[in-house]
Each structure stands twice: as structure tokens, then as C-alpha cells.
Amino acid sequence: MFEVGFSELCMVALVALLVIGPERLPKVARLAGYWVGKTRHMMASVKAEISAELQAEELRQLLKEQSGLEELQTLQEEIASASDVFKTTVEQPLVESIQQVNHNEPE
């Protein structure tokens, strides 16, 4: 992200040494390191939470699509059972009556 080279770090350290002083510089450096670490940890946790939320949303979408597929499968089963009912109630008696007519016709 930020390209900071060795010379820039040396310049910052020199300015900090001059401004803060050699007695307080180690304490300030520790405090700055603590806050940088805490900030990195916070950013990592926020990133992990966002990632988990995105994965949860993807799972919700997949479940929604899956439920739509289940509805279609249920509809297909209902159509198949209705077709079977149609065959038993309408088609078979019709075929039987046609066969009966064919047997009763003189040749």
C-alpha cells in the first residue's frame, strides 16, 4: 500500500529522536507499536467478519435456489401422480370400451 523505504524510516526515527528525546523514545515506540498491532488485529477481525457474512449470504442464496428446485420437483411429482390418475380413471376404461366395440363388431 504505502511504499516506505529504509531511508524514509531513518528520517522518521531521526526526527522522532530529536522531537521526543532519547529518554522517552523507547516508551513512545512501544506505545506506537501497541496501537499499530491493535489496529491490525481490529482490521483482521473486521475482515474476517465481512468474509463470514459474505459466505453466509452465499449459503442463503444457495438454500433459496435449492428450495426453488424442491418446489419444482414437488410439482413434477404431482403432475406424474395426476397423469397416473388420469390413466387409471379415463384412459383404461376408454381402451377397454374400444376393445369391447372391436370384439362386438361383425367382420
BADRENDREN-25860 format. One record per residue (C-alpha): residue in one letter; residue number from 0; x, y, z. Coordinates in Angstrom, 1 decimal. Layout:
<atoms>
A, NUM, X, Y, Z;
...
</atoms>
This chain:
<atoms>
M, 0, 0.0, 0.0, 0.0;
F, 1, 2.5, 2.6, 1.2;
E, 2, 6.0, 2.2, -0.1;
V, 3, 8.3, 3.3, 2.7;
G, 4, 11.9, 2.6, 2.2;
F, 5, 14.8, 2.4, 4.7;
S, 6, 15.8, 6.0, 4.1;
E, 7, 12.3, 7.2, 5.0;
L, 8, 12.3, 5.1, 8.2;
C, 9, 15.7, 6.5, 9.2;
M, 10, 14.5, 10.1, 8.6;
V, 11, 11.3, 9.5, 10.7;
A, 12, 13.4, 7.9, 13.5;
L, 13, 15.9, 10.8, 13.5;
V, 14, 13.0, 13.4, 13.7;
A, 15, 11.4, 11.4, 16.4;
L, 16, 14.7, 11.2, 18.3;
L, 17, 15.1, 15.0, 18.0;
V, 18, 11.5, 15.9, 18.9;
I, 19, 10.8, 13.3, 21.6;
G, 20, 14.2, 12.9, 23.1;
P, 21, 16.3, 9.8, 23.8;
E, 22, 14.7, 9.2, 27.3;
R, 23, 11.1, 8.9, 26.1;
L, 24, 11.7, 7.5, 22.6;
P, 25, 11.6, 3.8, 23.7;
K, 26, 8.3, 4.3, 25.6;
V, 27, 6.7, 6.2, 22.7;
A, 28, 7.9, 3.5, 20.3;
R, 29, 6.4, 0.7, 22.4;
L, 30, 3.1, 2.7, 22.6;
A, 31, 3.1, 3.2, 18.9;
G, 32, 3.8, -0.5, 18.3;
Y, 33, 1.0, -1.4, 20.6;
W, 34, -1.5, 0.7, 18.8;
V, 35, -0.4, -0.4, 15.4;
G, 36, -0.8, -4.0, 16.5;
K, 37, -4.2, -3.4, 18.0;
T, 38, -5.3, -1.6, 14.8;
R, 39, -4.0, -4.5, 12.7;
H, 40, -5.8, -7.0, 14.9;
M, 41, -9.0, -5.0, 14.7;
M, 42, -8.8, -4.8, 10.9;
A, 43, -8.2, -8.5, 10.6;
S, 44, -11.2, -9.3, 12.7;
V, 45, -13.4, -6.9, 10.7;
K, 46, -12.1, -8.5, 7.5;
A, 47, -12.9, -12.0, 8.9;
E, 48, -16.4, -10.9, 9.9;
I, 49, -17.1, -9.5, 6.5;
S, 50, -15.9, -12.7, 4.9;
A, 51, -18.0, -14.8, 7.2;
E, 52, -21.1, -12.7, 6.4;
L, 53, -20.5, -13.0, 2.6;
Q, 54, -20.2, -16.7, 2.9;
A, 55, -23.4, -16.8, 5.0;
E, 56, -25.2, -14.8, 2.3;
E, 57, -23.9, -17.2, -0.4;
L, 58, -25.3, -20.1, 1.6;
R, 59, -28.6, -18.3, 2.0;
Q, 60, -28.8, -17.8, -1.8;
L, 61, -27.9, -21.5, -2.4;
L, 62, -30.6, -22.6, 0.0;
K, 63, -33.1, -20.3, -1.7;
E, 64, -32.2, -21.8, -5.0;
Q, 65, -32.4, -25.3, -3.6;
S, 66, -35.9, -24.6, -2.2;
G, 67, -37.0, -23.5, -5.6;
L, 68, -35.7, -26.7, -7.1;
E, 69, -37.5, -28.7, -4.4;
E, 70, -40.8, -26.9, -5.3;
L, 71, -40.3, -27.8, -9.0;
Q, 72, -39.5, -31.4, -8.0;
T, 73, -42.7, -31.5, -5.9;
L, 74, -44.7, -30.1, -8.8;
Q, 75, -43.2, -32.7, -11.1;
E, 76, -44.2, -35.5, -8.7;
E, 77, -47.8, -34.0, -8.5;
I, 78, -48.0, -33.9, -12.3;
A, 79, -46.8, -37.5, -12.5;
S, 80, -49.4, -38.7, -10.0;
A, 81, -52.1, -36.7, -11.8;
S, 82, -51.1, -38.4, -15.0;
D, 83, -51.3, -41.8, -13.3;
V, 84, -54.8, -41.0, -12.0;
F, 85, -55.8, -39.9, -15.5;
K, 86, -54.6, -43.1, -17.0;
T, 87, -56.5, -45.3, -14.4;
T, 88, -59.7, -43.3, -14.5;
V, 89, -60.0, -42.2, -18.1;
E, 90, -57.6, -44.0, -20.4;
Q, 91, -58.0, -47.6, -19.3;
P, 92, -61.9, -47.6, -19.4;
L, 93, -61.7, -45.9, -22.8;
V, 94, -59.3, -48.5, -24.1;
E, 95, -61.4, -51.3, -22.7;
S, 96, -64.6, -49.9, -24.3;
I, 97, -62.8, -49.6, -27.7;
Q, 98, -61.7, -53.2, -27.4;
Q, 99, -65.2, -54.2, -26.5;
V, 100, -66.6, -52.4, -29.5;
N, 101, -64.0, -54.1, -31.7;
H, 102, -64.9, -57.5, -30.5;
N, 103, -68.6, -56.9, -30.9;
E, 104, -68.3, -55.7, -34.5;
P, 105, -69.0, -58.4, -37.1;
E, 106, -66.2, -58.9, -39.5;
</atoms>
